[in-house]
Amino acid sequence: MTTPRRLLLVNGPNLNLLGTRQPEIYGRDTLADVERLTADAAGRHGIEVRAVQSNHEGVLIDAIHAARLDCAGIVINAGGLTHTSVALRDALASVDLPVAEVHISNIKEREEFRHFSFIEDVAVVHVVGEGVPGYARAVDLLVEVITGSADG
Ligand code: CA2
């Protein structure tokens, strides 16, 4: 089977509020800006993006399961579920797709409860603390993994 030219972008709980509060931590870009920037980055590689954001863990898990059928990889900012959800981690591990973990803020330099990520060791790409532009870098690095080249 040929590799699908599509990525799944997953944004977890509360990321629908981006750009509305805590700009000192998360900046002023909105979720729509994040989804556009990610689609533009993928588009430069001839790849499309299916974006999902939900405040409900099961919706995210269902989207990850569905990606198995028609996506080549997953870019995920799981929000607070990063630090709590074995179920989300199990979903990512079960689909056998390369995963890029993104965090807008540097979780390693914030409160101690944010230091641990259940997703970290099921992801092959990590972009942390680079703000919203980090989503574009995650796409570039994930495409390298998928195509096995530095210019995929
Ligand atoms: O830095 C990140 O990207 C986080 O994944 C964002 C999560 C946080 O729980 C993680 O520890 C780190 C929180 C997203 C909440 O986003 C908001 C945006 C604007 C206003 C309020 C919340």
Backbone and ligand atoms as CSV (ligand in chain L), in Angstrom:
chain,resi,resn,atom,element,x,y,z
A,1,MET,N,N,0.839,-1.199,0.000
A,1,MET,CA,C,0.000,0.000,0.000
A,1,MET,C,C,0.880,1.258,0.000
A,2,THR,N,N,0.474,2.284,-0.765
A,2,THR,CA,C,1.268,3.520,-0.760
A,2,THR,C,C,0.983,4.317,0.521
A,3,THR,N,N,1.985,5.122,0.916
A,3,THR,CA,C,1.833,5.922,2.137
A,3,THR,C,C,0.826,7.041,1.893
A,4,PRO,N,N,-0.198,7.167,2.746
A,4,PRO,CA,C,-1.165,8.257,2.558
A,4,PRO,C,C,-0.491,9.619,2.681
A,5,ARG,N,N,-0.910,10.592,1.879
A,5,ARG,CA,C,-0.339,11.941,1.965
A,5,ARG,C,C,-1.238,12.815,2.844
A,6,ARG,N,N,-1.398,12.360,4.069
A,6,ARG,CA,C,-2.245,13.077,5.027
A,6,ARG,C,C,-1.689,12.884,6.437
A,7,LEU,N,N,-1.725,13.960,7.239
A,7,LEU,CA,C,-1.375,13.888,8.659
A,7,LEU,C,C,-2.613,14.207,9.485
A,8,LEU,N,N,-2.694,13.610,10.657
A,8,LEU,CA,C,-3.721,13.985,11.628
A,8,LEU,C,C,-3.104,14.966,12.618
A,9,LEU,N,N,-3.751,16.118,12.794
A,9,LEU,CA,C,-3.351,17.092,13.815
A,9,LEU,C,C,-4.357,17.002,14.958
A,10,VAL,N,N,-3.861,16.700,16.155
A,10,VAL,CA,C,-4.721,16.548,17.331
A,10,VAL,C,C,-4.379,17.645,18.341
A,11,ASN,N,N,-5.375,18.410,18.722
A,11,ASN,CA,C,-5.214,19.361,19.831
A,11,ASN,C,C,-6.198,18.998,20.937
A,12,GLY,N,N,-5.685,18.905,22.150
A,12,GLY,CA,C,-6.473,18.418,23.269
A,12,GLY,C,C,-7.207,19.510,24.030
A,13,PRO,N,N,-7.650,19.174,25.230
A,13,PRO,CA,C,-8.505,20.042,26.024
A,13,PRO,C,C,-7.961,21.446,26.210
A,14,ASN,N,N,-8.866,22.393,26.093
A,14,ASN,CA,C,-8.642,23.819,26.348
A,14,ASN,C,C,-7.869,24.543,25.250
A,15,LEU,N,N,-7.334,23.810,24.296
A,15,LEU,CA,C,-6.581,24.496,23.231
A,15,LEU,C,C,-7.504,25.264,22.288
A,16,ASN,N,N,-8.815,25.029,22.388
A,16,ASN,CA,C,-9.773,25.884,21.674
A,16,ASN,C,C,-9.762,27.321,22.220
A,17,LEU,N,N,-9.178,27.503,23.404
A,17,LEU,CA,C,-9.129,28.844,24.016
A,17,LEU,C,C,-7.861,29.614,23.656
A,18,LEU,N,N,-7.012,29.010,22.864
A,18,LEU,CA,C,-5.762,29.692,22.481
A,18,LEU,C,C,-6.050,31.094,21.950
A,19,GLY,N,N,-5.201,32.029,22.356
A,19,GLY,CA,C,-5.351,33.401,21.868
A,19,GLY,C,C,-6.324,34.239,22.674
A,20,THR,N,N,-7.013,33.600,23.621
A,20,THR,CA,C,-8.011,34.351,24.400
A,20,THR,C,C,-7.541,34.680,25.806
A,21,ARG,N,N,-6.641,33.833,26.359
A,21,ARG,CA,C,-6.157,34.046,27.723
A,21,ARG,C,C,-4.706,33.590,27.806
A,22,GLN,N,N,-4.027,33.997,28.878
A,22,GLN,CA,C,-2.632,33.612,29.150
A,22,GLN,C,C,-1.701,33.779,27.938
A,23,PRO,N,N,-1.753,34.957,27.279
A,23,PRO,CA,C,-0.874,35.167,26.120
A,23,PRO,C,C,0.606,35.128,26.497
A,24,GLU,N,N,0.904,35.420,27.781
A,24,GLU,CA,C,2.307,35.396,28.216
A,24,GLU,C,C,2.869,33.977,28.175
A,25,ILE,N,N,1.993,32.978,28.214
A,25,ILE,CA,C,2.450,31.576,28.138
A,25,ILE,C,C,2.242,31.011,26.739
A,26,TYR,N,N,1.052,31.272,26.154
A,26,TYR,CA,C,0.690,30.583,24.914
A,26,TYR,C,C,0.683,31.481,23.677
A,27,GLY,N,N,0.961,32.784,23.853
A,27,GLY,CA,C,0.965,33.694,22.716
A,27,GLY,C,C,-0.438,34.139,22.336
A,28,ARG,N,N,-0.532,34.790,21.198
A,28,ARG,CA,C,-1.810,35.387,20.793
A,28,ARG,C,C,-2.461,34.668,19.626
A,29,ASP,N,N,-1.792,33.679,19.072
A,29,ASP,CA,C,-2.399,32.937,17.961
A,29,ASP,C,C,-3.582,32.108,18.457
A,30,THR,N,N,-4.571,31.954,17.594
A,30,THR,CA,C,-5.751,31.151,17.925
A,30,THR,C,C,-5.573,29.716,17.418
A,31,LEU,N,N,-6.524,28.869,17.794
A,31,LEU,CA,C,-6.502,27.489,17.276
A,31,LEU,C,C,-6.607,27.488,15.754
A,32,ALA,N,N,-7.411,28.384,15.209
A,32,ALA,CA,C,-7.525,28.468,13.736
A,32,ALA,C,C,-6.170,28.802,13.124
A,33,ASP,N,N,-5.413,29.700,13.773
A,33,ASP,CA,C,-4.064,30.030,13.282
A,33,ASP,C,C,-3.161,28.789,13.321
A,34,VAL,N,N,-3.250,28.036,14.415
A,34,VAL,CA,C,-2.437,26.817,14.552
A,34,VAL,C,C,-2.764,25.835,13.433
A,35,GLU,N,N,-4.059,25.661,13.181
A,35,GLU,CA,C,-4.466,24.681,12.163
A,35,GLU,C,C,-4.036,25.142,10.776
A,36,ARG,N,N,-4.113,26.457,10.522
A,36,ARG,CA,C,-3.698,26.996,9.212
A,36,ARG,C,C,-2.187,26.839,9.027
A,37,LEU,N,N,-1.431,27.211,10.055
A,37,LEU,CA,C,0.042,27.125,9.977
A,37,LEU,C,C,0.489,25.669,9.767
A,38,THR,N,N,-0.185,24.757,10.442
A,38,THR,CA,C,0.173,23.335,10.313
A,38,THR,C,C,-0.166,22.828,8.908
A,39,ALA,N,N,-1.327,23.221,8.403
A,39,ALA,CA,C,-1.715,22.814,7.047
A,39,ALA,C,C,-0.760,23.410,6.010
A,40,ASP,N,N,-0.336,24.661,6.222
A,40,ASP,CA,C,0.606,25.290,5.282
A,40,ASP,C,C,1.942,24.549,5.282
A,41,ALA,N,N,2.420,24.201,6.479
A,41,ALA,CA,C,3.704,23.483,6.571
A,41,ALA,C,C,3.612,22.133,5.867
A,42,ALA,N,N,2.513,21.423,6.098
A,42,ALA,CA,C,2.344,20.121,5.433
A,42,ALA,C,C,2.182,20.297,3.936
A,43,GLY,N,N,1.462,21.351,3.547
A,43,GLY,CA,C,1.236,21.615,2.117
A,43,GLY,C,C,2.538,21.799,1.362
A,44,ARG,N,N,3.547,22.374,2.021
A,44,ARG,CA,C,4.854,22.549,1.360
A,44,ARG,C,C,5.504,21.204,1.036
A,45,HIS,N,N,5.026,20.154,1.682
A,45,HIS,CA,C,5.516,18.799,1.390
A,45,HIS,C,C,4.504,18.030,0.537
A,46,GLY,N,N,3.461,18.705,0.074
A,46,GLY,CA,C,2.435,18.031,-0.721
A,46,GLY,C,C,1.551,17.102,0.105
A,47,ILE,N,N,1.397,17.470,1.387
A,47,ILE,CA,C,0.620,16.631,2.315
A,47,ILE,C,C,-0.533,17.457,2.885
A,48,GLU,N,N,-1.685,16.835,3.058
A,48,GLU,CA,C,-2.814,17.550,3.676
A,48,GLU,C,C,-2.946,17.182,5.150
A,49,VAL,N,N,-3.728,18.003,5.855
A,49,VAL,CA,C,-3.897,17.806,7.298
A,49,VAL,C,C,-5.382,17.664,7.627
A,50,ARG,N,N,-5.701,16.666,8.433
A,50,ARG,CA,C,-7.029,16.600,9.047
A,50,ARG,C,C,-6.868,17.025,10.507
A,51,ALA,N,N,-7.573,18.060,10.898
A,51,ALA,CA,C,-7.408,18.626,12.241
A,51,ALA,C,C,-8.587,18.267,13.133
A,52,VAL,N,N,-8.277,17.873,14.361
A,52,VAL,CA,C,-9.310,17.650,15.369
A,52,VAL,C,C,-8.875,18.330,16.661
A,53,GLN,N,N,-9.815,19.034,17.274
A,53,GLN,CA,C,-9.600,19.528,18.642
A,53,GLN,C,C,-10.814,19.098,19.435
A,54,SER,N,N,-10.583,18.590,20.635
A,54,SER,CA,C,-11.714,18.255,21.491
A,54,SER,C,C,-11.314,18.389,22.948
A,55,ASN,N,N,-12.335,18.676,23.759
A,55,ASN,CA,C,-12.153,18.694,25.210
A,55,ASN,C,C,-12.518,17.350,25.819
A,56,HIS,N,N,-12.781,16.361,24.943
A,56,HIS,CA,C,-13.247,15.037,25.394
A,56,HIS,C,C,-12.255,13.960,24.946
A,57,GLU,N,N,-11.717,13.269,25.901
A,57,GLU,CA,C,-10.672,12.275,25.649
A,57,GLU,C,C,-11.106,11.229,24.614
A,58,GLY,N,N,-12.348,10.725,24.734
A,58,GLY,CA,C,-12.810,9.668,23.830
A,58,GLY,C,C,-12.878,10.127,22.390
A,59,VAL,N,N,-13.212,11.395,22.171
A,59,VAL,CA,C,-13.252,11.929,20.799
A,59,VAL,C,C,-11.844,11.903,20.203
A,60,LEU,N,N,-10.862,12.269,21.006
A,60,LEU,CA,C,-9.468,12.262,20.537
A,60,LEU,C,C,-9.010,10.831,20.234
A,61,ILE,N,N,-9.383,9.912,21.114
A,61,ILE,CA,C,-8.990,8.507,20.921
A,61,ILE,C,C,-9.629,7.946,19.638
A,62,ASP,N,N,-10.909,8.265,19.406
A,62,ASP,CA,C,-11.571,7.798,18.178
A,62,ASP,C,C,-10.879,8.367,16.935
A,63,ALA,N,N,-10.481,9.633,16.994
A,63,ALA,CA,C,-9.810,10.256,15.838
A,63,ALA,C,C,-8.458,9.583,15.585
A,64,ILE,N,N,-7.761,9.246,16.656
A,64,ILE,CA,C,-6.458,8.570,16.518
A,64,ILE,C,C,-6.660,7.182,15.904
A,65,HIS,N,N,-7.669,6.454,16.366
A,65,HIS,CA,C,-7.946,5.129,15.787
A,65,HIS,C,C,-8.258,5.238,14.297
A,66,ALA,N,N,-9.057,6.242,13.922
A,66,ALA,CA,C,-9.446,6.409,12.514
A,66,ALA,C,C,-8.236,6.741,11.634
A,67,ALA,N,N,-7.247,7.428,12.219
A,67,ALA,CA,C,-6.063,7.822,11.445
A,67,ALA,C,C,-5.307,6.618,10.906
A,68,ARG,N,N,-5.431,5.499,11.598
A,68,ARG,CA,C,-4.777,4.255,11.171
A,68,ARG,C,C,-5.116,3.926,9.717
A,69,LEU,N,N,-6.322,4.296,9.295
A,69,LEU,CA,C,-6.807,3.905,7.975
A,69,LEU,C,C,-6.286,4.796,6.852
A,70,ASP,N,N,-6.021,6.100,7.145
A,70,ASP,CA,C,-5.727,6.990,6.013
A,70,ASP,C,C,-4.727,8.100,6.313
A,71,CYS,N,N,-3.949,7.972,7.380
A,71,CYS,CA,C,-2.937,8.989,7.684
A,71,CYS,C,C,-1.551,8.353,7.765
A,72,ALA,N,N,-0.533,9.187,7.494
A,72,ALA,CA,C,0.849,8.702,7.538
A,72,ALA,C,C,1.525,9.025,8.861
A,73,GLY,N,N,0.904,9.892,9.665
A,73,GLY,CA,C,1.506,10.261,10.942
A,73,GLY,C,C,0.575,11.177,11.712
A,74,ILE,N,N,0.943,11.440,12.970
A,74,ILE,CA,C,0.092,12.220,13.870
A,74,ILE,C,C,0.932,13.299,14.548
A,75,VAL,N,N,0.444,14.539,14.476
A,75,VAL,CA,C,1.017,15.645,15.255
A,75,VAL,C,C,0.052,15.911,16.395
A,76,ILE,N,N,0.542,15.861,17.627
A,76,ILE,CA,C,-0.382,15.983,18.762
A,76,ILE,C,C,0.131,16.918,19.841
A,77,ASN,N,N,-0.735,17.846,20.232
A,77,ASN,CA,C,-0.579,18.570,21.484
A,77,ASN,C,C,-1.755,18.136,22.331
A,78,ALA,N,N,-1.508,17.247,23.262
A,78,ALA,CA,C,-2.584,16.642,24.042
A,78,ALA,C,C,-3.035,17.527,25.201
A,79,GLY,N,N,-2.462,18.739,25.313
A,79,GLY,CA,C,-2.852,19.624,26.413
A,79,GLY,C,C,-2.614,18.941,27.748
A,80,GLY,N,N,-3.508,19.158,28.682
A,80,GLY,CA,C,-3.340,18.590,30.027
A,80,GLY,C,C,-3.374,17.077,30.057
A,81,LEU,N,N,-3.978,16.443,29.043
A,81,LEU,CA,C,-4.018,14.967,29.012
A,81,LEU,C,C,-2.621,14.368,28.854
A,82,THR,N,N,-1.698,15.199,28.370
A,82,THR,CA,C,-0.291,14.774,28.262
A,82,THR,C,C,0.202,14.172,29.577
A,83,HIS,N,N,-0.222,14.800,30.670
A,83,HIS,CA,C,0.351,14.476,31.979
A,83,HIS,C,C,-0.494,13.475,32.766
A,84,THR,N,N,-1.627,13.049,32.171
A,84,THR,CA,C,-2.560,12.217,32.951
A,84,THR,C,C,-3.052,10.966,32.242
A,85,SER,N,N,-2.978,10.915,30.898
A,85,SER,CA,C,-3.794,9.924,30.189
A,85,SER,C,C,-3.029,8.715,29.646
A,86,VAL,N,N,-3.166,7.611,30.356
A,86,VAL,CA,C,-2.649,6.337,29.838
A,86,VAL,C,C,-3.464,5.920,28.610
A,87,ALA,N,N,-4.777,6.218,28.615
A,87,ALA,CA,C,-5.636,5.804,27.506
A,87,ALA,C,C,-5.234,6.476,26.190
A,88,LEU,N,N,-4.899,7.746,26.258
A,88,LEU,CA,C,-4.467,8.449,25.037
A,88,LEU,C,C,-3.121,7.898,24.559
A,89,ARG,N,N,-2.248,7.663,25.496
A,89,ARG,CA,C,-0.948,7.064,25.161
A,89,ARG,C,C,-1.151,5.696,24.499
A,90,ASP,N,N,-2.046,4.872,25.062
A,90,ASP,CA,C,-2.296,3.541,24.499
A,90,ASP,C,C,-2.858,3.643,23.087
A,91,ALA,N,N,-3.728,4.636,22.853
A,91,ALA,CA,C,-4.291,4.834,21.507
A,91,ALA,C,C,-3.174,5.156,20.516
A,92,LEU,N,N,-2.278,6.053,20.900
A,92,LEU,CA,C,-1.164,6.421,20.006
A,92,LEU,C,C,-0.271,5.213,19.729
A,93,ALA,N,N,-0.008,4.439,20.769
A,93,ALA,CA,C,0.861,3.260,20.597
A,93,ALA,C,C,0.177,2.213,19.728
A,94,SER,N,N,-1.154,2.148,19.781
A,94,SER,CA,C,-1.865,1.057,19.097
A,94,SER,C,C,-1.969,1.250,17.597
A,95,VAL,N,N,-1.869,2.499,17.107
A,95,VAL,CA,C,-2.098,2.710,15.668
A,95,VAL,C,C,-0.838,2.523,14.824
A,96,ASP,N,N,0.322,2.445,15.480
A,96,ASP,CA,C,1.556,2.171,14.751
A,96,ASP,C,C,1.853,3.209,13.668
A,97,LEU,N,N,1.613,4.478,13.986
A,97,LEU,CA,C,1.989,5.588,13.097
A,97,LEU,C,C,3.021,6.442,13.821
A,98,PRO,N,N,3.934,7.089,13.074
A,98,PRO,CA,C,4.876,7.989,13.751
A,98,PRO,C,C,4.141,9.192,14.343
A,99,VAL,N,N,4.552,9.547,15.556
A,99,VAL,CA,C,3.875,10.606,16.317
A,99,VAL,C,C,4.863,11.734,16.613
A,100,ALA,N,N,4.396,12.972,16.403
A,100,ALA,CA,C,5.162,14.155,16.817
A,100,ALA,C,C,4.425,14.815,17.969
A,101,GLU,N,N,5.100,14.938,19.109
A,101,GLU,CA,C,4.521,15.590,20.296
A,101,GLU,C,C,4.926,17.061,20.296
A,102,VAL,N,N,3.931,17.928,20.407
A,102,VAL,CA,C,4.183,19.372,20.419
A,102,VAL,C,C,3.641,19.971,21.706
A,103,HIS,N,N,4.405,20.884,22.290
A,103,HIS,CA,C,3.881,21.745,23.347
A,103,HIS,C,C,4.316,23.171,23.063
A,104,ILE,N,N,3.381,24.075,23.174
A,104,ILE,CA,C,3.667,25.483,22.902
A,104,ILE,C,C,4.629,26.024,23.948
A,105,SER,N,N,4.348,25.719,25.205
A,105,SER,CA,C,5.218,26.161,26.301
A,105,SER,C,C,6.250,25.077,26.610
A,106,ASN,N,N,7.256,25.467,27.386
A,106,ASN,CA,C,8.283,24.487,27.761
A,106,ASN,C,C,7.841,23.778,29.043
A,107,ILE,N,N,7.222,22.610,28.873
A,107,ILE,CA,C,6.637,21.892,30.020
A,107,ILE,C,C,7.701,21.482,31.034
A,108,LYS,N,N,8.958,21.395,30.577
A,108,LYS,CA,C,10.035,20.968,31.496
A,108,LYS,C,C,10.457,22.097,32.424
A,109,GLU,N,N,10.047,23.324,32.082
A,109,GLU,CA,C,10.447,24.475,32.904
A,109,GLU,C,C,9.260,25.107,33.614
A,110,ARG,N,N,8.116,24.399,33.611
A,110,ARG,CA,C,6.941,24.922,34.297
A,110,ARG,C,C,6.727,24.132,35.600
A,111,GLU,N,N,5.504,24.098,36.095
A,111,GLU,CA,C,5.236,23.391,37.349
A,111,GLU,C,C,5.670,21.931,37.229
A,112,GLU,N,N,6.060,21.340,38.353
A,112,GLU,CA,C,6.584,19.978,38.320
A,112,GLU,C,C,5.570,18.984,37.734
A,113,PHE,N,N,4.266,19.214,37.976
A,113,PHE,CA,C,3.273,18.253,37.482
A,113,PHE,C,C,3.192,18.223,35.959
A,114,ARG,N,N,3.816,19.219,35.286
A,114,ARG,CA,C,3.831,19.210,33.816
A,114,ARG,C,C,5.091,18.552,33.247
A,115,HIS,N,N,6.022,18.182,34.107
A,115,HIS,CA,C,7.304,17.684,33.592
A,115,HIS,C,C,7.167,16.312,32.949
A,116,PHE,N,N,6.258,15.490,33.500
A,116,PHE,CA,C,6.119,14.128,32.972
A,116,PHE,C,C,5.097,14.096,31.840
A,117,SER,N,N,5.458,13.419,30.756
A,117,SER,CA,C,4.536,13.228,29.630
A,117,SER,C,C,4.329,11.744,29.373
A,118,PHE,N,N,3.062,11.310,29.376
A,118,PHE,CA,C,2.764,9.922,29.020
A,118,PHE,C,C,3.006,9.652,27.535
A,119,ILE,N,N,3.104,10.728,26.751
A,119,ILE,CA,C,3.232,10.581,25.298
A,119,ILE,C,C,4.691,10.542,24.851
A,120,GLU,N,N,5.546,11.102,25.681
A,120,GLU,CA,C,6.945,11.314,25.280
A,120,GLU,C,C,7.577,10.086,24.635
A,121,ASP,N,N,7.439,8.928,25.268
A,121,ASP,CA,C,8.189,7.779,24.732
A,121,ASP,C,C,7.424,6.991,23.656
A,122,VAL,N,N,6.222,7.430,23.294
A,122,VAL,CA,C,5.585,6.836,22.108
A,122,VAL,C,C,5.698,7.778,20.900
A,123,ALA,N,N,6.315,8.943,21.112
A,123,ALA,CA,C,6.527,9.899,20.021
A,123,ALA,C,C,7.966,9.804,19.517
A,124,VAL,N,N,8.139,10.026,18.217
A,124,VAL,CA,C,9.489,10.004,17.631
A,124,VAL,C,C,10.023,11.415,17.419
A,125,VAL,N,N,9.138,12.395,17.469
A,125,VAL,CA,C,9.526,13.806,17.317
A,125,VAL,C,C,8.981,14.564,18.524
A,126,HIS,N,N,9.801,15.462,19.089
A,126,HIS,CA,C,9.367,16.280,20.227
A,126,HIS,C,C,9.732,17.729,19.946
A,127,VAL,N,N,8.753,18.599,19.961
A,127,VAL,CA,C,9.003,20.031,19.803
A,127,VAL,C,C,8.309,20.718,20.977
A,128,VAL,N,N,9.098,21.247,21.869
A,128,VAL,CA,C,8.590,21.748,23.148
A,128,VAL,C,C,9.119,23.154,23.384
A,129,GLY,N,N,8.213,24.075,23.708
A,129,GLY,CA,C,8.639,25.413,24.114
A,129,GLY,C,C,9.037,26.321,22.975
A,130,GLU,N,N,8.603,26.010,21.755
A,130,GLU,CA,C,8.926,26.865,20.605
A,130,GLU,C,C,7.728,27.698,20.159
A,131,GLY,N,N,6.696,27.758,21.020
A,131,GLY,CA,C,5.510,28.524,20.647
A,131,GLY,C,C,4.735,27.845,19.528
A,132,VAL,N,N,3.811,28.591,18.962
A,132,VAL,CA,C,2.980,28.040,17.879
A,132,VAL,C,C,3.799,27.633,16.643
A,133,PRO,N,N,4.897,28.350,16.311
A,133,PRO,CA,C,5.706,27.901,15.167
A,133,PRO,C,C,6.250,26.473,15.329
A,134,GLY,N,N,6.257,25.987,16.562
A,134,GLY,CA,C,6.709,24.617,16.816
A,134,GLY,C,C,5.877,23.573,16.082
A,135,TYR,N,N,4.611,23.890,15.792
A,135,TYR,CA,C,3.776,22.931,15.041
A,135,TYR,C,C,4.347,22.724,13.636
A,136,ALA,N,N,4.815,23.822,13.024
A,136,ALA,CA,C,5.361,23.708,11.658
A,136,ALA,C,C,6.654,22.894,11.682
A,137,ARG,N,N,7.476,23.139,12.703
A,137,ARG,CA,C,8.728,22.369,12.801
A,137,ARG,C,C,8.428,20.887,13.037
A,138,ALA,N,N,7.398,20.625,13.825
A,138,ALA,CA,C,7.024,19.228,14.072
A,138,ALA,C,C,6.609,18.547,12.761
A,139,VAL,N,N,5.882,19.261,11.922
A,139,VAL,CA,C,5.493,18.695,10.618
A,139,VAL,C,C,6.746,18.374,9.800
A,140,ASP,N,N,7.676,19.333,9.720
A,140,ASP,CA,C,8.892,19.108,8.924
A,140,ASP,C,C,9.661,17.886,9.429
A,141,LEU,N,N,9.802,17.778,10.746
A,141,LEU,CA,C,10.563,16.649,11.315
A,141,LEU,C,C,9.814,15.330,11.122
A,142,LEU,N,N,8.485,15.377,11.243
A,142,LEU,CA,C,7.700,14.153,11.069
A,142,LEU,C,C,7.746,13.684,9.613
A,143,VAL,N,N,7.708,14.626,8.684
A,143,VAL,CA,C,7.793,14.253,7.257
A,143,VAL,C,C,9.151,13.613,6.968
A,144,GLU,N,N,10.203,14.134,7.608
A,144,GLU,CA,C,11.526,13.494,7.460
A,144,GLU,C,C,11.478,12.040,7.905
A,145,VAL,N,N,10.821,11.806,9.028
A,145,VAL,CA,C,10.710,10.431,9.552
A,145,VAL,C,C,9.912,9.564,8.559
A,146,ILE,N,N,8.810,10.100,8.070
A,146,ILE,CA,C,7.909,9.325,7.205
A,146,ILE,C,C,8.591,8.994,5.870
A,147,THR,N,N,9.297,9.977,5.326
A,147,THR,CA,C,9.901,9.765,4.007
A,147,THR,C,C,11.315,9.203,4.105
A,148,GLY,N,N,11.856,9.221,5.327
A,148,GLY,CA,C,13.210,8.696,5.512
A,148,GLY,C,C,14.264,9.571,4.880
A,149,SER,N,N,13.956,10.856,4.739
A,149,SER,CA,C,14.946,11.764,4.147
A,149,SER,C,C,14.882,13.112,4.852
A,150,ALA,N,N,15.908,13.957,4.578
A,150,ALA,CA,C,15.945,15.283,5.192
A,150,ALA,C,C,15.220,16.313,4.335
A,151,ASP,N,N,14.729,15.915,3.166
A,151,ASP,CA,C,14.070,16.923,2.312
A,151,ASP,C,C,12.723,16.432,1.781
A,152,GLY,N,N,12.137,15.435,2.506
A,152,GLY,CA,C,10.880,14.849,2.092
A,152,GLY,C,C,9.793,15.850,1.855
L,1,CA2,O1,O,2.301,24.101,26.287
L,1,CA2,C1,C,1.403,23.394,25.806
L,1,CA2,O2,O,1.167,23.352,24.600
L,1,CA2,C2,C,0.510,22.575,26.740
L,1,CA2,O3,O,0.250,21.332,26.119
L,1,CA2,C3,C,-0.771,23.367,26.906
L,1,CA2,C4,C,-1.743,22.729,27.934
L,1,CA2,C5,C,-1.022,22.414,29.232
L,1,CA2,O4,O,-1.905,21.709,30.101
L,1,CA2,C6,C,0.224,21.590,29.014
L,1,CA2,O5,O,0.860,21.384,30.253
L,1,CA2,C7,C,1.181,22.301,28.076
L,1,CA2,C8,C,-2.888,23.660,28.267
L,1,CA2,C9,C,-3.627,24.215,27.121
L,1,CA2,C10,C,-4.545,25.278,27.638
L,1,CA2,O6,O,-4.547,26.293,26.703
L,1,CA2,C11,C,-5.071,27.492,27.057
L,1,CA2,C12,C,-4.910,28.489,26.145
L,1,CA2,C13,C,-5.408,29.725,26.424
L,1,CA2,C14,C,-6.056,29.978,27.611
L,1,CA2,C15,C,-6.227,28.972,28.525
L,1,CA2,C16,C,-5.736,27.707,28.246
